[in-house]
Amino acid sequence: MSSQLSEFEQLNQESSTGTAREFWLFIVENKCWWMIPILVIFCAFGVLIACGPSGILPFVYMMF
């Protein structure tokens, strides 16, 4: 067996970046700035859904 690693094996041994960082790099490299407001809204809905069972949600409704 050869001591040299194939290109695929070398790429596998490199440290992997997180999903959020890869998505951010995708937005920056492809200049898809219009995706940022959509992501903010999705995150806000996720927070509201996560806070629903905790009893905090009625206080959020009162603020608006």
CHARMM-style PDB file with segment names, atoms N, HN, CA, C and O in Angstrom:
ATOM      1  N   MET     1       0.852  -1.180   0.000  1.00  0.00      PROA
ATOM      2  CA  MET     1       0.000   0.000   0.000  1.00  0.00      PROA
ATOM      3  C   MET     1       0.894   1.238   0.000  1.00  0.00      PROA
ATOM      4  O   MET     1       1.895   1.282   0.715  1.00  0.00      PROA
ATOM      5  N   SER     2       0.544   2.217  -0.780  1.00  0.00      PROA
ATOM      6  HN  SER     2      -0.270   2.181  -1.361  1.00  0.00      PROA
ATOM      7  CA  SER     2       1.404   3.388  -0.873  1.00  0.00      PROA
ATOM      8  C   SER     2       1.200   4.279   0.347  1.00  0.00      PROA
ATOM      9  O   SER     2       0.129   4.300   0.954  1.00  0.00      PROA
ATOM     10  N   SER     3       2.249   5.008   0.685  1.00  0.00      PROA
ATOM     11  HN  SER     3       3.119   4.990   0.191  1.00  0.00      PROA
ATOM     12  CA  SER     3       2.204   5.885   1.852  1.00  0.00      PROA
ATOM     13  C   SER     3       1.539   7.217   1.538  1.00  0.00      PROA
ATOM     14  O   SER     3       1.145   7.946   2.448  1.00  0.00      PROA
ATOM     15  N   GLN     4       1.414   7.532   0.269  1.00  0.00      PROA
ATOM     16  HN  GLN     4       1.735   6.940  -0.470  1.00  0.00      PROA
ATOM     17  CA  GLN     4       0.784   8.788  -0.103  1.00  0.00      PROA
ATOM     18  C   GLN     4      -0.737   8.624  -0.081  1.00  0.00      PROA
ATOM     19  O   GLN     4      -1.280   7.592  -0.476  1.00  0.00      PROA
ATOM     20  N   LEU     5      -1.397   9.669   0.389  1.00  0.00      PROA
ATOM     21  HN  LEU     5      -0.956  10.508   0.710  1.00  0.00      PROA
ATOM     22  CA  LEU     5      -2.848   9.641   0.433  1.00  0.00      PROA
ATOM     23  C   LEU     5      -3.408  10.220  -0.856  1.00  0.00      PROA
ATOM     24  O   LEU     5      -2.831  11.126  -1.459  1.00  0.00      PROA
ATOM     25  N   SER     6      -4.531   9.680  -1.255  1.00  0.00      PROA
ATOM     26  HN  SER     6      -4.999   8.944  -0.766  1.00  0.00      PROA
ATOM     27  CA  SER     6      -5.177  10.234  -2.441  1.00  0.00      PROA
ATOM     28  C   SER     6      -5.755  11.602  -2.098  1.00  0.00      PROA
ATOM     29  O   SER     6      -5.845  11.975  -0.928  1.00  0.00      PROA
ATOM     30  N   GLU     7      -6.139  12.331  -3.114  1.00  0.00      PROA
ATOM     31  HN  GLU     7      -6.066  12.028  -4.064  1.00  0.00      PROA
ATOM     32  CA  GLU     7      -6.693  13.668  -2.899  1.00  0.00      PROA
ATOM     33  C   GLU     7      -7.975  13.595  -2.063  1.00  0.00      PROA
ATOM     34  O   GLU     7      -8.219  14.455  -1.216  1.00  0.00      PROA
ATOM     35  N   PHE     8      -8.786  12.571  -2.302  1.00  0.00      PROA
ATOM     36  HN  PHE     8      -8.588  11.872  -2.990  1.00  0.00      PROA
ATOM     37  CA  PHE     8     -10.022  12.394  -1.542  1.00  0.00      PROA
ATOM     38  C   PHE     8      -9.726  12.157  -0.066  1.00  0.00      PROA
ATOM     39  O   PHE     8     -10.412  12.710   0.794  1.00  0.00      PROA
ATOM     40  N   GLU     9      -8.728  11.354   0.238  1.00  0.00      PROA
ATOM     41  HN  GLU     9      -8.171  10.905  -0.460  1.00  0.00      PROA
ATOM     42  CA  GLU     9      -8.367  11.081   1.634  1.00  0.00      PROA
ATOM     43  C   GLU     9      -7.786  12.321   2.310  1.00  0.00      PROA
ATOM     44  O   GLU     9      -8.012  12.535   3.501  1.00  0.00      PROA
ATOM     45  N   GLN    10      -7.042  13.137   1.567  1.00  0.00      PROA
ATOM     46  HN  GLN    10      -6.859  12.962   0.600  1.00  0.00      PROA
ATOM     47  CA  GLN    10      -6.499  14.369   2.140  1.00  0.00      PROA
ATOM     48  C   GLN    10      -7.620  15.352   2.481  1.00  0.00      PROA
ATOM     49  O   GLN    10      -7.591  15.997   3.529  1.00  0.00      PROA
ATOM     50  N   LEU    11      -8.600  15.462   1.596  1.00  0.00      PROA
ATOM     51  HN  LEU    11      -8.624  14.938   0.744  1.00  0.00      PROA
ATOM     52  CA  LEU    11      -9.728  16.342   1.868  1.00  0.00      PROA
ATOM     53  C   LEU    11     -10.538  15.856   3.065  1.00  0.00      PROA
ATOM     54  O   LEU    11     -11.092  16.660   3.815  1.00  0.00      PROA
ATOM     55  N   ASN    12     -10.605  14.557   3.238  1.00  0.00      PROA
ATOM     56  HN  ASN    12     -10.155  13.904   2.629  1.00  0.00      PROA
ATOM     57  CA  ASN    12     -11.345  13.980   4.360  1.00  0.00      PROA
ATOM     58  C   ASN    12     -10.664  14.283   5.689  1.00  0.00      PROA
ATOM     59  O   ASN    12     -11.342  14.420   6.706  1.00  0.00      PROA
ATOM     60  N   GLN    13      -9.349  14.388   5.702  1.00  0.00      PROA
ATOM     61  HN  GLN    13      -8.798  14.276   4.875  1.00  0.00      PROA
ATOM     62  CA  GLN    13      -8.628  14.599   6.941  1.00  0.00      PROA
ATOM     63  C   GLN    13      -8.570  16.071   7.348  1.00  0.00      PROA
ATOM     64  O   GLN    13      -8.198  16.376   8.481  1.00  0.00      PROA
ATOM     65  N   GLU    14      -8.928  16.984   6.455  1.00  0.00      PROA
ATOM     66  HN  GLU    14      -9.230  16.736   5.534  1.00  0.00      PROA
ATOM     67  CA  GLU    14      -8.943  18.397   6.809  1.00  0.00      PROA
ATOM     68  C   GLU    14     -10.086  18.670   7.776  1.00  0.00      PROA
ATOM     69  O   GLU    14     -11.088  17.955   7.797  1.00  0.00      PROA
ATOM     70  N   SER    15      -9.917  19.718   8.574  1.00  0.00      PROA
ATOM     71  HN  SER    15      -9.103  20.299   8.556  1.00  0.00      PROA
ATOM     72  CA  SER    15     -10.977  20.057   9.527  1.00  0.00      PROA
ATOM     73  C   SER    15     -12.197  20.560   8.767  1.00  0.00      PROA
ATOM     74  O   SER    15     -12.080  21.339   7.821  1.00  0.00      PROA
ATOM     75  N   SER    16     -13.353  20.109   9.190  1.00  0.00      PROA
ATOM     76  HN  SER    16     -13.448  19.477   9.959  1.00  0.00      PROA
ATOM     77  CA  SER    16     -14.577  20.516   8.514  1.00  0.00      PROA
ATOM     78  C   SER    16     -15.159  21.758   9.182  1.00  0.00      PROA
ATOM     79  O   SER    16     -15.033  21.950  10.392  1.00  0.00      PROA
ATOM     80  N   THR    17     -15.793  22.590   8.376  1.00  0.00      PROA
ATOM     81  HN  THR    17     -15.896  22.435   7.393  1.00  0.00      PROA
ATOM     82  CA  THR    17     -16.438  23.781   8.911  1.00  0.00      PROA
ATOM     83  C   THR    17     -17.878  23.434   9.246  1.00  0.00      PROA
ATOM     84  O   THR    17     -18.426  22.449   8.751  1.00  0.00      PROA
ATOM     85  N   GLY    18     -18.476  24.248  10.083  1.00  0.00      PROA
ATOM     86  HN  GLY    18     -18.031  25.048  10.485  1.00  0.00      PROA
ATOM     87  CA  GLY    18     -19.853  24.020  10.474  1.00  0.00      PROA
ATOM     88  C   GLY    18     -20.825  24.375   9.366  1.00  0.00      PROA
ATOM     89  O   GLY    18     -20.471  25.031   8.386  1.00  0.00      PROA
ATOM     90  N   THR    19     -22.045  23.933   9.543  1.00  0.00      PROA
ATOM     91  HN  THR    19     -22.333  23.400  10.338  1.00  0.00      PROA
ATOM     92  CA  THR    19     -23.067  24.183   8.541  1.00  0.00      PROA
ATOM     93  C   THR    19     -23.366  25.677   8.425  1.00  0.00      PROA
ATOM     94  O   THR    19     -23.517  26.199   7.320  1.00  0.00      PROA
ATOM     95  N   ALA    20     -23.451  26.360   9.564  1.00  0.00      PROA
ATOM     96  HN  ALA    20     -23.328  25.936  10.461  1.00  0.00      PROA
ATOM     97  CA  ALA    20     -23.748  27.789   9.533  1.00  0.00      PROA
ATOM     98  C   ALA    20     -22.638  28.560   8.822  1.00  0.00      PROA
ATOM     99  O   ALA    20     -22.912  29.472   8.042  1.00  0.00      PROA
ATOM    100  N   ARG    21     -21.388  28.193   9.092  1.00  0.00      PROA
ATOM    101  HN  ARG    21     -21.165  27.452   9.725  1.00  0.00      PROA
ATOM    102  CA  ARG    21     -20.265  28.887   8.439  1.00  0.00      PROA
ATOM    103  C   ARG    21     -20.258  28.618   6.941  1.00  0.00      PROA
ATOM    104  O   ARG    21     -19.994  29.528   6.155  1.00  0.00      PROA
ATOM    105  N   GLU    22     -20.541  27.394   6.534  1.00  0.00      PROA
ATOM    106  HN  GLU    22     -20.756  26.655   7.172  1.00  0.00      PROA
ATOM    107  CA  GLU    22     -20.584  27.087   5.107  1.00  0.00      PROA
ATOM    108  C   GLU    22     -21.706  27.859   4.417  1.00  0.00      PROA
ATOM    109  O   GLU    22     -21.538  28.345   3.299  1.00  0.00      PROA
ATOM    110  N   PHE    23     -22.862  27.968   5.099  1.00  0.00      PROA
ATOM    111  HN  PHE    23     -22.998  27.573   6.007  1.00  0.00      PROA
ATOM    112  CA  PHE    23     -23.963  28.720   4.510  1.00  0.00      PROA
ATOM    113  C   PHE    23     -23.615  30.198   4.398  1.00  0.00      PROA
ATOM    114  O   PHE    23     -23.945  30.846   3.405  1.00  0.00      PROA
ATOM    115  N   TRP    24     -22.943  30.732   5.424  1.00  0.00      PROA
ATOM    116  HN  TRP    24     -22.674  30.206   6.231  1.00  0.00      PROA
ATOM    117  CA  TRP    24     -22.526  32.142   5.376  1.00  0.00      PROA
ATOM    118  C   TRP    24     -21.531  32.362   4.236  1.00  0.00      PROA
ATOM    119  O   TRP    24     -21.633  33.353   3.512  1.00  0.00      PROA
ATOM    120  N   LEU    25     -20.582  31.459   4.070  1.00  0.00      PROA
ATOM    121  HN  LEU    25     -20.499  30.654   4.658  1.00  0.00      PROA
ATOM    122  CA  LEU    25     -19.621  31.582   2.968  1.00  0.00      PROA
ATOM    123  C   LEU    25     -20.316  31.498   1.617  1.00  0.00      PROA
ATOM    124  O   LEU    25     -19.924  32.178   0.668  1.00  0.00      PROA
ATOM    125  N   PHE    26     -21.353  30.659   1.530  1.00  0.00      PROA
ATOM    126  HN  PHE    26     -21.671  30.107   2.301  1.00  0.00      PROA
ATOM    127  CA  PHE    26     -22.137  30.570   0.297  1.00  0.00      PROA
ATOM    128  C   PHE    26     -22.792  31.907  -0.014  1.00  0.00      PROA
ATOM    129  O   PHE    26     -22.766  32.364  -1.157  1.00  0.00      PROA
ATOM    130  N   ILE    27     -23.389  32.543   1.015  1.00  0.00      PROA
ATOM    131  HN  ILE    27     -23.410  32.172   1.943  1.00  0.00      PROA
ATOM    132  CA  ILE    27     -24.049  33.831   0.806  1.00  0.00      PROA
ATOM    133  C   ILE    27     -23.040  34.890   0.372  1.00  0.00      PROA
ATOM    134  O   ILE    27     -23.314  35.674  -0.536  1.00  0.00      PROA
ATOM    135  N   VAL    28     -21.879  34.915   1.014  1.00  0.00      PROA
ATOM    136  HN  VAL    28     -21.656  34.278   1.751  1.00  0.00      PROA
ATOM    137  CA  VAL    28     -20.877  35.938   0.702  1.00  0.00      PROA
ATOM    138  C   VAL    28     -20.286  35.727  -0.688  1.00  0.00      PROA
ATOM    139  O   VAL    28     -20.158  36.678  -1.459  1.00  0.00      PROA
ATOM    140  N   GLU    29     -19.927  34.496  -1.010  1.00  0.00      PROA
ATOM    141  HN  GLU    29     -20.031  33.723  -0.383  1.00  0.00      PROA
ATOM    142  CA  GLU    29     -19.267  34.235  -2.294  1.00  0.00      PROA
ATOM    143  C   GLU    29     -20.218  34.419  -3.472  1.00  0.00      PROA
ATOM    144  O   GLU    29     -19.800  34.878  -4.535  1.00  0.00      PROA
ATOM    145  N   ASN    30     -21.479  34.071  -3.300  1.00  0.00      PROA
ATOM    146  HN  ASN    30     -21.819  33.698  -2.436  1.00  0.00      PROA
ATOM    147  CA  ASN    30     -22.436  34.179  -4.404  1.00  0.00      PROA
ATOM    148  C   ASN    30     -23.251  35.463  -4.372  1.00  0.00      PROA
ATOM    149  O   ASN    30     -24.119  35.681  -5.216  1.00  0.00      PROA
ATOM    150  N   LYS    31     -22.961  36.320  -3.382  1.00  0.00      PROA
ATOM    151  HN  LYS    31     -22.256  36.143  -2.695  1.00  0.00      PROA
ATOM    152  CA  LYS    31     -23.642  37.613  -3.234  1.00  0.00      PROA
ATOM    153  C   LYS    31     -25.158  37.453  -3.207  1.00  0.00      PROA
ATOM    154  O   LYS    31     -25.878  38.158  -3.914  1.00  0.00      PROA
ATOM    155  N   CYS    32     -25.629  36.533  -2.397  1.00  0.00      PROA
ATOM    156  HN  CYS    32     -25.045  35.960  -1.823  1.00  0.00      PROA
ATOM    157  CA  CYS    32     -27.068  36.297  -2.219  1.00  0.00      PROA
ATOM    158  C   CYS    32     -27.541  37.017  -0.968  1.00  0.00      PROA
ATOM    159  O   CYS    32     -28.053  36.389  -0.041  1.00  0.00      PROA
ATOM    160  N   TRP    33     -27.374  38.322  -0.941  1.00  0.00      PROA
ATOM    161  HN  TRP    33     -26.959  38.832  -1.694  1.00  0.00      PROA
ATOM    162  CA  TRP    33     -27.714  39.098   0.252  1.00  0.00      PROA
ATOM    163  C   TRP    33     -29.199  39.086   0.548  1.00  0.00      PROA
ATOM    164  O   TRP    33     -29.594  39.338   1.686  1.00  0.00      PROA
ATOM    165  N   TRP    34     -30.038  38.801  -0.444  1.00  0.00      PROA
ATOM    166  HN  TRP    34     -29.717  38.596  -1.369  1.00  0.00      PROA
ATOM    167  CA  TRP    34     -31.474  38.768  -0.249  1.00  0.00      PROA
ATOM    168  C   TRP    34     -31.889  37.614   0.659  1.00  0.00      PROA
ATOM    169  O   TRP    34     -33.019  37.606   1.146  1.00  0.00      PROA
ATOM    170  N   MET    35     -31.022  36.652   0.899  1.00  0.00      PROA
ATOM    171  HN  MET    35     -30.103  36.659   0.503  1.00  0.00      PROA
ATOM    172  CA  MET    35     -31.357  35.514   1.766  1.00  0.00      PROA
ATOM    173  C   MET    35     -31.317  35.881   3.247  1.00  0.00      PROA
ATOM    174  O   MET    35     -31.951  35.208   4.060  1.00  0.00      PROA
ATOM    175  N   ILE    36     -30.590  36.930   3.612  1.00  0.00      PROA
ATOM    176  HN  ILE    36     -30.075  37.476   2.952  1.00  0.00      PROA
ATOM    177  CA  ILE    36     -30.422  37.275   5.023  1.00  0.00      PROA
ATOM    178  C   ILE    36     -31.746  37.618   5.693  1.00  0.00      PROA
ATOM    179  O   ILE    36     -31.994  37.107   6.785  1.00  0.00      PROA
ATOM    180  N   PRO    37     -32.630  38.460   5.107  1.00  0.00      PROA
ATOM    181  CA  PRO    37     -33.919  38.713   5.774  1.00  0.00      PROA
ATOM    182  C   PRO    37     -34.776  37.459   5.935  1.00  0.00      PROA
ATOM    183  O   PRO    37     -35.488  37.311   6.928  1.00  0.00      PROA
ATOM    184  N   ILE    38     -34.705  36.563   4.962  1.00  0.00      PROA
ATOM    185  HN  ILE    38     -34.126  36.683   4.155  1.00  0.00      PROA
ATOM    186  CA  ILE    38     -35.458  35.317   5.067  1.00  0.00      PROA
ATOM    187  C   ILE    38     -34.948  34.490   6.234  1.00  0.00      PROA
ATOM    188  O   ILE    38     -35.743  33.927   6.987  1.00  0.00      PROA
ATOM    189  N   LEU    39     -33.638  34.408   6.394  1.00  0.00      PROA
ATOM    190  HN  LEU    39     -32.992  34.865   5.782  1.00  0.00      PROA
ATOM    191  CA  LEU    39     -33.066  33.663   7.509  1.00  0.00      PROA
ATOM    192  C   LEU    39     -33.423  34.284   8.853  1.00  0.00      PROA
ATOM    193  O   LEU    39     -33.679  33.568   9.822  1.00  0.00      PROA
ATOM    194  N   VAL    40     -33.443  35.606   8.916  1.00  0.00      PROA
ATOM    195  HN  VAL    40     -33.235  36.188   8.130  1.00  0.00      PROA
ATOM    196  CA  VAL    40     -33.802  36.289  10.162  1.00  0.00      PROA
ATOM    197  C   VAL    40     -35.244  35.957  10.542  1.00  0.00      PROA
ATOM    198  O   VAL    40     -35.533  35.691  11.709  1.00  0.00      PROA
ATOM    199  N   ILE    41     -36.144  35.972   9.565  1.00  0.00      PROA
ATOM    200  HN  ILE    41     -35.908  36.187   8.617  1.00  0.00      PROA
ATOM    201  CA  ILE    41     -37.546  35.646   9.845  1.00  0.00      PROA
ATOM    202  C   ILE    41     -37.685  34.197  10.279  1.00  0.00      PROA
ATOM    203  O   ILE    41     -38.423  33.907  11.221  1.00  0.00      PROA
ATOM    204  N   PHE    42     -36.991  33.281   9.612  1.00  0.00      PROA
ATOM    205  HN  PHE    42     -36.392  33.516   8.847  1.00  0.00      PROA
ATOM    206  CA  PHE    42     -37.041  31.875  10.016  1.00  0.00      PROA
ATOM    207  C   PHE    42     -36.525  31.686  11.441  1.00  0.00      PROA
ATOM    208  O   PHE    42     -37.097  30.915  12.212  1.00  0.00      PROA
ATOM    209  N   CYS    43     -35.453  32.384  11.790  1.00  0.00      PROA
ATOM    210  HN  CYS    43     -34.988  33.010  11.164  1.00  0.00      PROA
ATOM    211  CA  CYS    43     -34.910  32.289  13.147  1.00  0.00      PROA
ATOM    212  C   CYS    43     -35.888  32.855  14.169  1.00  0.00      PROA
ATOM    213  O   CYS    43     -36.038  32.301  15.258  1.00  0.00      PROA
ATOM    214  N   ALA    44     -36.555  33.959  13.822  1.00  0.00      PROA
ATOM    215  HN  ALA    44     -36.433  34.408  12.938  1.00  0.00      PROA
ATOM    216  CA  ALA    44     -37.539  34.549  14.735  1.00  0.00      PROA
ATOM    217  C   ALA    44     -38.709  33.591  14.961  1.00  0.00      PROA
ATOM    218  O   ALA    44     -39.171  33.434  16.091  1.00  0.00      PROA
ATOM    219  N   PHE    45     -39.187  32.956  13.899  1.00  0.00      PROA
ATOM    220  HN  PHE    45     -38.812  33.084  12.981  1.00  0.00      PROA
ATOM    221  CA  PHE    45     -40.254  31.971  14.066  1.00  0.00      PROA
ATOM    222  C   PHE    45     -39.784  30.790  14.910  1.00  0.00      PROA
ATOM    223  O   PHE    45     -40.546  30.270  15.726  1.00  0.00      PROA
ATOM    224  N   GLY    46     -38.549  30.367  14.723  1.00  0.00      PROA
ATOM    225  HN  GLY    46     -37.930  30.790  14.061  1.00  0.00      PROA
ATOM    226  CA  GLY    46     -38.004  29.276  15.530  1.00  0.00      PROA
ATOM    227  C   GLY    46     -37.955  29.624  17.002  1.00  0.00      PROA
ATOM    228  O   GLY    46     -38.256  28.785  17.851  1.00  0.00      PROA
ATOM    229  N   VAL    47     -37.576  30.859  17.315  1.00  0.00      PROA
ATOM    230  HN  VAL    47     -37.331  31.541  16.626  1.00  0.00      PROA
ATOM    231  CA  VAL    47     -37.540  31.296  18.716  1.00  0.00      PROA
ATOM    232  C   VAL    47     -38.958  31.329  19.290  1.00  0.00      PROA
ATOM    233  O   VAL    47     -39.180  30.899  20.422  1.00  0.00      PROA
ATOM    234  N   LEU    48     -39.915  31.837  18.513  1.00  0.00      PROA
ATOM    235  HN  LEU    48     -39.735  32.187  17.594  1.00  0.00      PROA
ATOM    236  CA  LEU    48     -41.294  31.873  18.989  1.00  0.00      PROA
ATOM    237  C   LEU    48     -41.855  30.476  19.222  1.00  0.00      PROA
ATOM    238  O   LEU    48     -42.576  30.252  20.194  1.00  0.00      PROA
ATOM    239  N   ILE    49     -41.535  29.551  18.350  1.00  0.00      PROA
ATOM    240  HN  ILE    49     -40.950  29.733  17.560  1.00  0.00      PROA
ATOM    241  CA  ILE    49     -41.998  28.177  18.522  1.00  0.00      PROA
ATOM    242  C   ILE    49     -41.345  27.545  19.743  1.00  0.00      PROA
ATOM    243  O   ILE    49     -41.997  26.817  20.492  1.00  0.00      PROA
ATOM    244  N   ALA    50     -40.062  27.819  19.946  1.00  0.00      PROA
ATOM    245  HN  ALA    50     -39.533  28.411  19.338  1.00  0.00      PROA
ATOM    246  CA  ALA    50     -39.359  27.256  21.104  1.00  0.00      PROA
ATOM    247  C   ALA    50     -39.867  27.849  22.410  1.00  0.00      PROA
ATOM    248  O   ALA    50     -39.876  27.164  23.433  1.00  0.00      PROA
ATOM    249  N   CYS    51     -40.292  29.115  22.395  1.00  0.00      PROA
ATOM    250  HN  CYS    51     -40.284  29.672  21.564  1.00  0.00      PROA
ATOM    251  CA  CYS    51     -40.779  29.766  23.613  1.00  0.00      PROA
ATOM    252  C   CYS    51     -42.246  29.471  23.890  1.00  0.00      PROA
ATOM    253  O   CYS    51     -42.738  29.788  24.973  1.00  0.00      PROA
ATOM    254  N   GLY    52     -42.951  28.879  22.950  1.00  0.00      PROA
ATOM    255  HN  GLY    52     -42.552  28.621  22.069  1.00  0.00      PROA
ATOM    256  CA  GLY    52     -44.378  28.627  23.099  1.00  0.00      PROA
ATOM    257  C   GLY    52     -44.749  27.845  24.353  1.00  0.00      PROA
ATOM    258  O   GLY    52     -45.597  28.306  25.117  1.00  0.00      PROA
ATOM    259  N   PRO    53     -44.160  26.700  24.595  1.00  0.00      PROA
ATOM    260  CA  PRO    53     -44.553  25.908  25.766  1.00  0.00      PROA
ATOM    261  C   PRO    53     -44.078  26.500  27.098  1.00  0.00      PROA
ATOM    262  O   PRO    53     -44.546  26.071  28.152  1.00  0.00      PROA
ATOM    263  N   SER    54     -43.182  27.451  27.078  1.00  0.00      PROA
ATOM    264  HN  SER    54     -42.801  27.800  26.221  1.00  0.00      PROA
ATOM    265  CA  SER    54     -42.600  27.935  28.329  1.00  0.00      PROA
ATOM    266  C   SER    54     -43.444  28.984  29.034  1.00  0.00      PROA
ATOM    267  O   SER    54     -43.169  29.292  30.193  1.00  0.00      PROA
ATOM    268  N   GLY    55     -44.451  29.541  28.392  1.00  0.00      PROA
ATOM    269  HN  GLY    55     -44.674  29.290  27.450  1.00  0.00      PROA
ATOM    270  CA  GLY    55     -45.278  30.548  29.021  1.00  0.00      PROA
ATOM    271  C   GLY    55     -44.799  31.958  28.782  1.00  0.00      PROA
ATOM    272  O   GLY    55     -45.402  32.896  29.303  1.00  0.00      PROA
ATOM    273  N   ILE    56     -43.747  32.151  28.020  1.00  0.00      PROA
ATOM    274  HN  ILE    56     -43.257  31.389  27.596  1.00  0.00      PROA
ATOM    275  CA  ILE    56     -43.226  33.482  27.720  1.00  0.00      PROA
ATOM    276  C   ILE    56     -44.020  34.130  26.575  1.00  0.00      PROA
ATOM    277  O   ILE    56     -44.093  35.356  26.480  1.00  0.00      PROA
ATOM    278  N   LEU    57     -44.601  33.314  25.725  1.00  0.00      PROA
ATOM    279  HN  LEU    57     -44.542  32.319  25.801  1.00  0.00      PROA
ATOM    280  CA  LEU    57     -45.256  33.816  24.525  1.00  0.00      PROA
ATOM    281  C   LEU    57     -46.377  34.819  24.801  1.00  0.00      PROA
ATOM    282  O   LEU    57     -46.487  35.784  24.045  1.00  0.00      PROA
ATOM    283  N   PRO    58     -47.216  34.662  25.827  1.00  0.00      PROA
ATOM    284  CA  PRO    58     -48.239  35.697  26.069  1.00  0.00      PROA
ATOM    285  C   PRO    58     -47.643  37.080  26.343  1.00  0.00      PROA
ATOM    286  O   PRO    58     -48.253  38.086  25.980  1.00  0.00      PROA
ATOM    287  N   PHE    59     -46.488  37.154  26.963  1.00  0.00      PROA
ATOM    288  HN  PHE    59     -45.992  36.337  27.257  1.00  0.00      PROA
ATOM    289  CA  PHE    59     -45.842  38.433  27.222  1.00  0.00      PROA
ATOM    290  C   PHE    59     -45.293  39.048  25.929  1.00  0.00      PROA
ATOM    291  O   PHE    59     -45.243  40.271  25.799  1.00  0.00      PROA
ATOM    292  N   VAL    60     -44.887  38.214  24.986  1.00  0.00      PROA
ATOM    293  HN  VAL    60     -44.927  37.221  25.092  1.00  0.00      PROA
ATOM    294  CA  VAL    60     -44.414  38.715  23.692  1.00  0.00      PROA
ATOM    295  C   VAL    60     -45.583  39.322  22.941  1.00  0.00      PROA
ATOM    296  O   VAL    60     -45.429  40.361  22.299  1.00  0.00      PROA
ATOM    297  N   TYR    61     -46.769  38.685  23.008  1.00  0.00      PROA
ATOM    298  HN  TYR    61     -46.895  37.840  23.529  1.00  0.00      PROA
ATOM    299  CA  TYR    61     -47.948  39.220  22.333  1.00  0.00      PROA
ATOM    300  C   TYR    61     -48.331  40.583  22.888  1.00  0.00      PROA
ATOM    301  O   TYR    61     -48.787  41.446  22.137  1.00  0.00      PROA
ATOM    302  N   MET    62     -48.155  40.794  24.186  1.00  0.00      PROA
ATOM    303  HN  MET    62     -47.785  40.093  24.796  1.00  0.00      PROA
ATOM    304  CA  MET    62     -48.523  42.050  24.814  1.00  0.00      PROA
ATOM    305  C   MET    62     -47.635  43.198  24.345  1.00  0.00      PROA
ATOM    306  O   MET    62     -48.057  44.354  24.375  1.00  0.00      PROA
ATOM    307  N   MET    63     -46.420  42.899  23.914  1.00  0.00      PROA
ATOM    308  HN  MET    63     -46.077  41.960  23.889  1.00  0.00      PROA
ATOM    309  CA  MET    63     -45.500  43.944  23.475  1.00  0.00      PROA
ATOM    310  C   MET    63     -45.946  44.547  22.140  1.00  0.00      PROA
ATOM    311  O   MET    63     -45.611  45.693  21.840  1.00  0.00      PROA
ATOM    312  N   PHE    64     -46.682  43.803  21.354  1.00  0.00      PROA
ATOM    313  HN  PHE    64     -46.954  42.873  21.598  1.00  0.00      PROA
ATOM    314  CA  PHE    64     -47.111  44.286  20.045  1.00  0.00      PROA
ATOM    315  C   PHE    64     -48.556  44.694  20.140  1.00  0.00      PROA
ATOM    316  OT1 PHE    64     -49.139  45.136  19.150  1.00  0.00      PROA
TER     317      PHE     64
END
